[in-house]
Amino acid sequence: MAPSAMNRWTKSLSDAQPVPYWLEDPGKPHPEPALTGAETCDLLVVGGGYSGLWTALIAKERDPARDVVLLEGREAGWAASGRNGGFCAASLTHGLPNGLTRWPDEIHKLQELGARNLDEIEKAVARHSLDCDFERTGEIDVATETYQAWELRDWYQEMEREGLAEGVEFLDAEAVREQVDSPTFQAGLWDRRGVAMLNPAKLAWGLKRACLALGVRIYEHTPALTLKPYGAGMAVRTPYGSVRARKVALGTNIFPNLIKRVRAYTVPVYDYALMTEPLSEEQLKSIGWKNRQGLGDSANQFHYFRLSADNRILWGGYDAIHHYGGRVRREYDDRPETYAKLAGHFFSCFPQLEGVRFTHAWGGAIDTCSRFSAFFGTAHHGNVAYAAGYTGLGVGATRFGAEVMLDLLAGETTERTSLEMVRKKPLPFPPEPFAWTGIALTKWSLARADAHGGRRNLWLRTMDRMGLGFDS
């Protein structure tokens, strides 16, 4: 990339505010008061993101008489749930290829459960009047290199052989550019029903309102500090009070789990995104994005992009930054060097949008585990359940995870809890410096593969054999 081009494109960032576009909304609800004093309940939910909100909501829908309390350390939806790309996918396995590789005997059941889960999200949006710009437009996985186009065609043929291609269409270069016009697009796979677009912060806020309407007591700015057995149940200490509960569901994801042995299974990886100003009718026509699908490219270091309700383009991905020690810090949410890189990639994809400016640029931590899809478990003789490790595809899968946690807390054997995916855990990450070194080497190898026709080096092939293959 020529320096003059980079300088021209970085000017598009000069007005960008380093805050998540979704969270800068005048309709943002006021926080609930912090907990002061002692509370008791049947079910305590820790975490006010999607995991916790879905768990509290479904718990009340299953049993309206159940007394439910939810604790949130900051404000509902402020972390990953309010700053992601807004892709709500049916996949429970971080994409079909990952699921087919890891659970080939269960993949048809996992696909069925995932499709049912997305249907239930759509029903909940209608039932609770969740004003979150829900659009079930699907997603196109696009190839931007010749080898990627061949890989997409081969993958589509494998999907057909496995009976997993329903609702999916292969698009050649002409067909994909009829959907969205970029000179870089060479082929695509359009999953027509398996992904919805939505406003992620509005979904979180809508779930919060629905929980309150059903009688869930929500305390914000109330971090859970300790978790200990208390009689036949559990007790959680907070800065100004405590909660005694018969059962506890932990939906803290990337933040330190109250069960210490679970912490080794996740590491934080920082992801970044840009949001453009609203496109004019002429600009939107120039790229032909009339069906409003979500898009993602097929590289190891991939981009994801979609239209907002007011016709802005969200453009994110590519860099996946893991900081030494696995710390989650506010200063990591802002990374100008990644914003500049993303801006250059954006205008390479859509040169017809030269001159468009970005209004927002932000980042946030993703809870990554070594199998790149959620894992589950219980502790304290079944009185505590947890789910974590969604690896960036949690907008939809967290609802499924909520149902798993509630099944586990009830001690029930269901079609969900019977899954190998639910019964078994991923490999934990090694301690530092080995975790940082391994992740850095993997990132370097992935970038090298993208630059060399997708050819995976010895390190990546070894990771694949160990079940640790990864893309960003």
C-alpha positions as CSV (number, residue, x, y, z in Angstrom):
1,M,0.0,0.0,0.0
2,A,1.5,3.3,-1.1
3,P,2.1,5.8,1.7
4,S,0.1,8.5,-0.2
5,A,-2.9,6.1,-0.3
6,M,-2.6,5.3,3.4
7,N,-2.4,9.0,4.2
8,R,-5.5,9.7,2.1
9,W,-7.4,6.9,3.7
10,T,-6.4,7.7,7.3
11,K,-7.9,11.2,6.9
12,S,-11.2,9.4,6.8
13,L,-10.7,8.7,10.5
14,S,-10.0,12.3,11.6
15,D,-13.6,12.7,13.0
16,A,-14.0,9.2,14.3
17,Q,-15.0,9.0,18.0
18,P,-13.3,6.2,19.9
19,V,-16.6,4.9,21.3
20,P,-18.8,2.0,20.2
21,Y,-21.4,3.3,17.8
22,W,-24.2,1.1,19.2
23,L,-23.7,2.3,22.8
24,E,-23.8,6.0,21.8
25,D,-27.6,6.0,21.6
26,P,-30.0,8.6,23.2
27,G,-32.4,5.7,23.9
28,K,-29.9,4.0,26.2
29,P,-31.7,3.0,29.5
30,H,-30.8,4.4,32.8
31,P,-28.8,2.0,35.0
32,E,-30.6,0.2,37.8
33,P,-29.4,1.0,41.3
34,A,-26.5,-0.9,42.9
35,L,-27.2,-3.6,45.5
36,T,-26.9,-2.4,49.1
37,G,-27.6,-4.8,51.8
38,A,-28.6,-8.5,51.7
39,E,-30.7,-10.3,49.1
40,T,-32.1,-13.8,48.8
41,C,-33.4,-15.6,45.7
42,D,-34.0,-18.9,44.0
43,L,-31.6,-18.1,41.1
44,L,-28.8,-15.6,41.0
45,V,-27.4,-14.7,37.6
46,V,-24.0,-13.0,37.5
47,G,-23.3,-11.0,34.3
48,G,-25.5,-8.5,32.5
49,G,-24.5,-9.4,28.9
50,Y,-26.4,-11.7,26.6
51,S,-25.5,-14.8,28.6
52,G,-26.9,-13.5,31.9
53,L,-29.9,-11.6,30.3
54,W,-31.1,-14.6,28.3
55,T,-30.6,-16.9,31.4
56,A,-32.7,-14.6,33.6
57,L,-35.4,-14.1,31.0
58,I,-35.8,-17.8,30.1
59,A,-35.7,-18.8,33.8
60,K,-38.8,-16.6,34.4
61,E,-40.5,-17.8,31.2
62,R,-40.0,-21.4,32.3
63,D,-41.2,-20.7,35.9
64,P,-42.8,-17.3,36.5
65,A,-42.8,-18.0,40.2
66,R,-39.0,-18.4,40.3
67,D,-37.3,-15.5,42.2
68,V,-34.4,-14.3,40.0
69,V,-31.7,-11.7,40.8
70,L,-29.2,-10.5,38.2
71,L,-25.9,-8.7,39.1
72,E,-23.9,-6.6,36.6
73,G,-20.5,-5.1,37.4
74,R,-21.1,-2.1,35.1
75,E,-24.2,-1.6,33.0
76,A,-26.1,-4.2,31.0
77,G,-24.7,-4.7,27.5
78,W,-21.7,-2.4,28.0
79,A,-19.0,-5.0,27.1
80,A,-19.0,-7.5,24.2
81,S,-22.8,-7.6,24.0
82,G,-23.0,-3.9,23.2
83,R,-20.0,-3.5,20.9
84,N,-20.0,-6.5,18.5
85,G,-20.9,-6.5,14.8
86,G,-24.5,-7.4,15.3
87,F,-24.3,-10.8,13.4
88,C,-26.8,-13.1,15.1
89,A,-25.9,-16.6,13.7
90,A,-27.7,-19.9,14.0
91,S,-24.3,-21.7,14.3
92,L,-23.6,-23.0,17.8
93,T,-20.1,-24.2,16.8
94,H,-18.4,-21.0,15.4
95,G,-19.3,-22.0,11.9
96,L,-20.2,-25.2,10.2
97,P,-16.5,-26.2,9.3
98,N,-15.4,-26.0,12.9
99,G,-18.5,-28.0,14.0
100,L,-18.1,-30.7,11.3
101,T,-14.4,-31.1,12.2
102,R,-15.0,-31.4,16.0
103,W,-18.4,-33.1,16.3
104,P,-19.1,-35.0,13.0
105,D,-21.5,-37.4,14.6
106,E,-23.5,-34.6,16.2
107,I,-23.3,-32.0,13.5
108,H,-26.9,-32.5,12.1
109,K,-28.3,-32.2,15.6
110,L,-26.2,-29.2,16.3
111,Q,-27.4,-27.6,13.1
112,E,-31.0,-28.4,14.0
113,L,-30.6,-27.0,17.5
114,G,-28.9,-23.9,16.2
115,A,-31.6,-23.2,13.6
116,R,-34.3,-23.7,16.3
117,N,-32.4,-21.3,18.6
118,L,-32.3,-18.5,16.0
119,D,-36.0,-19.1,15.4
120,E,-36.6,-18.7,19.1
121,I,-34.6,-15.5,19.2
122,E,-36.8,-14.1,16.4
123,K,-39.9,-15.1,18.3
124,A,-38.6,-13.5,21.5
125,V,-37.9,-10.3,19.6
126,A,-41.6,-10.2,18.6
127,R,-43.0,-11.5,21.9
128,H,-41.2,-9.0,24.0
129,S,-41.2,-6.2,21.4
130,L,-37.4,-6.0,21.4
131,D,-36.7,-2.9,19.3
132,C,-33.3,-4.1,17.9
133,D,-33.5,-3.7,14.1
134,F,-33.7,-7.5,13.6
135,E,-33.4,-8.4,9.9
136,R,-33.1,-12.0,8.9
137,T,-31.1,-11.3,5.7
138,G,-28.5,-14.1,5.9
139,E,-24.8,-13.8,5.3
140,I,-22.4,-14.2,2.4
141,D,-19.0,-15.6,2.9
142,V,-17.0,-14.0,0.1
143,A,-13.7,-15.1,-1.6
144,T,-11.3,-12.3,-2.4
145,E,-8.5,-14.6,-3.8
146,T,-8.6,-17.3,-6.5
147,Y,-7.7,-20.0,-4.1
148,Q,-10.5,-18.9,-1.8
149,A,-13.0,-19.2,-4.6
150,W,-12.0,-22.8,-5.3
151,E,-12.1,-23.6,-1.6
152,L,-15.6,-22.1,-1.3
153,R,-16.8,-24.2,-4.2
154,D,-15.2,-27.4,-2.7
155,W,-16.7,-26.6,0.7
156,Y,-20.2,-26.1,-0.9
157,Q,-19.9,-29.5,-2.6
158,E,-18.9,-31.1,0.7
159,M,-21.9,-29.5,2.4
160,E,-24.1,-31.0,-0.3
161,R,-22.6,-34.5,0.2
162,E,-23.1,-34.2,4.0
163,G,-26.7,-33.0,3.6
164,L,-25.9,-29.7,5.1
165,A,-26.4,-27.3,2.2
166,E,-30.1,-26.5,2.7
167,G,-30.7,-22.7,2.4
168,V,-27.1,-22.2,1.1
169,E,-26.3,-21.0,-2.4
170,F,-22.9,-20.9,-4.2
171,L,-22.3,-17.6,-6.0
172,D,-19.7,-17.2,-8.8
173,A,-18.0,-13.9,-9.3
174,E,-20.8,-12.4,-11.4
175,A,-23.5,-13.6,-9.0
176,V,-21.8,-12.4,-5.8
177,R,-21.1,-8.9,-7.4
178,E,-24.8,-8.7,-8.3
179,Q,-25.5,-8.9,-4.6
180,V,-22.7,-6.6,-3.4
181,D,-20.3,-4.9,-5.9
182,S,-16.7,-5.0,-4.9
183,P,-13.8,-5.5,-7.4
184,T,-12.2,-7.9,-4.9
185,F,-15.1,-10.4,-4.8
186,Q,-14.5,-13.6,-6.7
187,A,-17.1,-16.0,-5.3
188,G,-19.5,-16.4,-2.3
189,L,-21.6,-18.7,-0.2
190,W,-24.9,-17.1,0.7
191,D,-26.5,-18.6,3.8
192,R,-30.0,-17.2,3.3
193,R,-31.6,-18.0,6.6
194,G,-28.9,-18.9,9.1
195,V,-27.9,-15.3,10.1
196,A,-29.8,-12.2,11.2
197,M,-28.6,-8.6,11.4
198,L,-29.5,-6.6,14.5
199,N,-28.4,-3.7,16.7
200,P,-26.6,-5.5,19.5
201,A,-26.9,-2.9,22.2
202,K,-30.6,-2.5,21.6
203,L,-31.0,-6.3,21.9
204,A,-29.2,-6.2,25.3
205,W,-31.3,-3.2,26.5
206,G,-34.5,-4.9,25.2
207,L,-33.7,-8.1,27.1
208,K,-33.0,-6.0,30.2
209,R,-36.4,-4.4,29.9
210,A,-38.1,-7.7,29.3
211,C,-36.4,-9.2,32.4
212,L,-37.6,-6.3,34.6
213,A,-41.1,-6.6,33.2
214,L,-41.2,-10.3,34.3
215,G,-40.0,-9.4,37.8
216,V,-36.3,-10.0,37.6
217,R,-34.5,-7.8,40.1
218,I,-31.4,-6.3,38.4
219,Y,-28.6,-4.5,40.2
220,E,-26.1,-2.7,38.1
221,H,-22.7,-1.3,39.1
222,T,-22.6,-4.3,41.4
223,P,-19.6,-6.6,40.7
224,A,-19.7,-10.1,42.2
225,L,-16.5,-10.5,44.3
226,T,-16.6,-14.0,45.8
227,L,-18.7,-17.1,45.5
228,K,-18.9,-19.6,48.4
229,P,-21.2,-22.4,49.6
230,Y,-23.8,-21.3,52.2
231,G,-26.0,-24.0,53.7
232,A,-27.8,-25.8,50.9
233,G,-27.1,-23.0,48.4
234,M,-24.5,-20.4,47.6
235,A,-23.5,-16.9,48.7
236,V,-22.0,-14.1,46.6
237,R,-20.4,-11.0,48.2
238,T,-20.6,-7.6,46.5
239,P,-19.0,-4.3,47.4
240,Y,-22.0,-3.1,49.5
241,G,-23.9,-6.3,50.2
242,S,-24.5,-10.0,49.5
243,V,-26.9,-12.4,47.8
244,R,-27.8,-15.8,49.1
245,A,-29.2,-18.1,46.3
246,R,-30.3,-21.7,45.9
247,K,-28.6,-21.8,42.4
248,V,-26.2,-19.5,40.5
249,A,-25.6,-19.1,36.8
250,L,-22.3,-17.5,35.8
251,G,-22.4,-15.5,32.5
252,T,-19.2,-13.4,32.9
253,N,-17.5,-14.8,29.8
254,I,-14.1,-13.0,29.4
255,F,-14.1,-11.5,32.9
256,P,-12.5,-13.6,35.6
257,N,-14.8,-16.5,36.5
258,L,-15.8,-16.8,40.1
259,I,-14.7,-20.5,39.8
260,K,-11.0,-20.2,39.5
261,R,-10.4,-23.5,37.7
262,V,-12.4,-22.3,34.8
263,R,-10.2,-19.3,34.1
264,A,-7.5,-21.3,32.2
265,Y,-10.0,-22.2,29.5
266,T,-10.4,-18.7,28.1
267,V,-8.1,-15.9,26.9
268,P,-9.1,-12.4,25.8
269,V,-8.6,-11.5,22.2
270,Y,-9.3,-7.9,21.2
271,D,-11.3,-7.2,18.0
272,Y,-11.8,-3.8,16.4
273,A,-14.4,-2.1,14.2
274,L,-15.1,1.1,12.3
275,M,-18.5,2.6,11.4
276,T,-19.0,5.0,8.5
277,E,-21.3,8.0,8.2
278,P,-24.7,7.1,6.7
279,L,-24.4,6.4,3.0
280,S,-26.3,8.5,0.5
281,E,-28.7,6.9,-1.9
282,E,-26.2,7.3,-4.7
283,Q,-23.3,5.8,-2.6
284,L,-25.5,2.8,-1.6
285,K,-26.5,2.3,-5.2
286,S,-22.8,2.3,-6.3
287,I,-22.2,-0.9,-4.2
288,G,-25.6,-2.4,-5.0
289,W,-26.1,-3.8,-1.4
290,K,-29.9,-4.1,-1.9
291,N,-30.5,-7.3,0.1
292,R,-28.7,-6.1,3.2
293,Q,-26.9,-9.4,3.9
294,G,-24.0,-9.6,6.4
295,L,-20.7,-10.3,4.8
296,G,-17.4,-11.8,5.8
297,D,-14.3,-12.7,3.7
298,S,-12.7,-16.1,3.6
299,A,-9.1,-15.2,4.7
300,N,-7.7,-16.5,7.9
301,Q,-7.4,-12.9,9.1
302,F,-10.9,-12.0,7.9
303,H,-13.2,-8.9,7.8
304,Y,-16.9,-8.8,8.7
305,F,-19.1,-6.0,7.4
306,R,-22.8,-5.1,7.4
307,L,-25.3,-2.3,6.9
308,S,-26.9,-0.6,9.9
309,A,-30.5,0.4,10.0
310,D,-29.5,4.0,8.9
311,N,-27.3,2.6,6.1
312,R,-23.9,3.0,7.7
313,I,-21.3,0.3,7.0
314,L,-19.7,-1.4,10.0
315,W,-16.3,-2.8,9.0
316,G,-14.4,-4.9,11.5
317,G,-12.1,-7.8,12.1
318,Y,-8.7,-8.7,10.7
319,D,-6.5,-7.9,13.7
320,A,-7.0,-10.2,16.7
321,I,-4.8,-8.8,19.5
322,H,-3.9,-10.9,22.6
323,H,-2.0,-9.0,25.2
324,Y,0.6,-10.7,27.3
325,G,-0.8,-12.0,30.6
326,G,-4.4,-12.2,29.3
327,R,-5.4,-8.9,30.9
328,V,-8.7,-7.1,30.1
329,R,-8.1,-3.3,30.3
330,R,-10.0,-0.3,29.1
331,E,-7.0,1.2,27.3
332,Y,-6.9,-1.9,25.0
333,D,-10.3,-0.9,23.6
334,D,-8.7,1.8,21.4
335,R,-6.0,1.0,18.9
336,P,-5.4,3.6,16.2
337,E,-2.9,1.5,14.2
338,T,-5.6,-1.1,13.7
339,Y,-8.1,1.6,12.7
340,A,-5.7,2.9,10.0
341,K,-5.2,-0.7,8.7
342,L,-9.0,-1.3,8.6
343,A,-9.6,2.0,6.8
344,G,-7.2,1.0,4.1
345,H,-8.8,-2.4,3.7
346,F,-12.2,-0.8,3.5
347,F,-11.4,1.4,0.5
348,S,-9.6,-1.4,-1.2
349,C,-12.8,-3.4,-1.0
350,F,-15.1,-0.4,-2.0
351,P,-13.0,2.1,-4.0
352,Q,-16.3,3.6,-5.3
353,L,-16.8,4.9,-1.7
354,E,-13.7,7.0,-1.7
355,G,-14.4,10.1,0.4
356,V,-16.7,8.4,2.9
357,R,-15.7,9.2,6.5
358,F,-15.8,7.1,9.6
359,T,-17.7,8.5,12.6
360,H,-16.8,5.8,15.2
361,A,-13.9,3.4,15.9
362,W,-13.8,1.0,18.8
363,G,-12.6,-2.3,20.1
364,G,-13.4,-4.9,22.8
365,A,-12.4,-8.2,24.2
366,I,-13.7,-11.6,22.9
367,D,-13.6,-14.7,25.2
368,T,-11.7,-17.2,23.1
369,C,-11.3,-20.9,24.0
370,S,-9.2,-23.5,22.3
371,R,-12.1,-25.0,20.4
372,F,-13.6,-21.6,19.4
373,S,-17.1,-22.4,20.6
374,A,-18.8,-22.3,24.0
375,F,-18.1,-24.8,26.7
376,F,-20.2,-25.5,29.8
377,G,-20.0,-27.0,33.3
378,T,-21.1,-27.1,36.9
379,A,-19.5,-26.7,40.3
380,H,-20.4,-26.9,43.9
381,H,-22.4,-30.1,43.6
382,G,-24.5,-28.7,40.7
383,N,-25.5,-25.5,42.5
384,V,-23.5,-23.4,40.0
385,A,-23.4,-23.5,36.2
386,Y,-21.3,-21.6,33.7
387,A,-20.9,-21.0,30.0
388,A,-18.0,-19.3,28.3
389,G,-15.7,-19.3,25.3
390,Y,-18.1,-18.1,22.5
391,T,-15.2,-16.7,20.5
392,G,-17.1,-13.9,18.8
393,L,-20.2,-15.8,17.7
394,G,-22.1,-15.3,20.9
395,V,-25.0,-13.0,19.8
396,G,-27.1,-16.0,18.9
397,A,-25.3,-18.9,20.7
398,T,-25.6,-17.3,24.2
399,R,-29.3,-18.0,24.2
400,F,-28.6,-21.7,23.7
401,G,-25.9,-21.4,26.4
402,A,-28.5,-20.0,28.8
403,E,-30.8,-22.9,28.2
404,V,-27.9,-25.3,28.8
405,M,-27.1,-23.6,32.1
406,L,-30.7,-23.8,33.3
407,D,-30.9,-27.5,32.3
408,L,-27.7,-28.2,34.2
409,L,-28.9,-26.4,37.3
410,A,-32.2,-28.3,37.2
411,G,-30.2,-31.6,37.0
412,E,-32.1,-32.5,33.8
413,T,-30.9,-34.7,31.0
414,T,-32.0,-33.0,27.8
415,E,-31.1,-33.1,24.1
416,R,-28.8,-30.1,24.9
417,T,-27.0,-31.6,28.0
418,S,-26.6,-35.0,26.2
419,L,-24.4,-33.4,23.5
420,E,-20.7,-34.2,23.5
421,M,-20.2,-30.5,22.9
422,V,-21.8,-29.8,26.3
423,R,-20.4,-32.8,28.2
424,K,-16.7,-32.2,27.2
425,K,-14.5,-29.2,27.6
426,P,-11.7,-27.8,25.4
427,L,-8.1,-27.9,26.2
428,P,-7.0,-25.2,28.7
429,F,-4.5,-22.6,27.6
430,P,-1.0,-23.0,29.0
431,P,0.4,-20.4,31.5
432,E,2.4,-17.5,30.3
433,P,4.7,-17.0,28.5
434,F,3.6,-20.1,26.6
435,A,0.1,-18.8,25.9
436,W,1.3,-15.5,24.4
437,T,4.1,-17.2,22.4
438,G,1.7,-19.8,20.9
439,I,-0.9,-17.2,20.0
440,A,1.6,-14.9,18.5
441,L,3.2,-17.7,16.4
442,T,-0.3,-18.7,15.2
443,K,-1.2,-15.2,14.2
444,W,2.1,-14.9,12.3
445,S,1.5,-18.2,10.6
446,L,-2.1,-17.3,9.6
447,A,-0.9,-14.0,8.0
448,R,1.8,-16.0,6.1
449,A,-0.8,-18.5,4.9
450,D,-3.0,-15.6,3.6
451,A,-0.1,-14.2,1.7
452,H,0.9,-17.6,0.2
453,G,-2.3,-19.0,-1.3
454,G,-3.7,-20.4,1.9
455,R,-0.8,-22.8,2.4
456,R,-0.5,-23.7,6.1
457,N,2.9,-24.1,7.6
458,L,4.1,-26.9,9.9
459,W,2.9,-25.0,13.0
460,L,-0.6,-24.6,11.7
461,R,-0.8,-28.2,10.5
462,T,0.3,-29.3,13.9
463,M,-2.4,-27.2,15.6
464,D,-4.9,-28.6,13.1
465,R,-4.0,-32.2,14.1
466,M,-4.3,-31.3,17.8
467,G,-7.7,-29.8,17.2
468,L,-6.5,-26.3,17.7
469,G,-6.8,-24.9,14.2
470,F,-7.7,-21.2,14.3
471,D,-8.6,-18.2,12.3
472,S,-9.1,-14.6,13.5
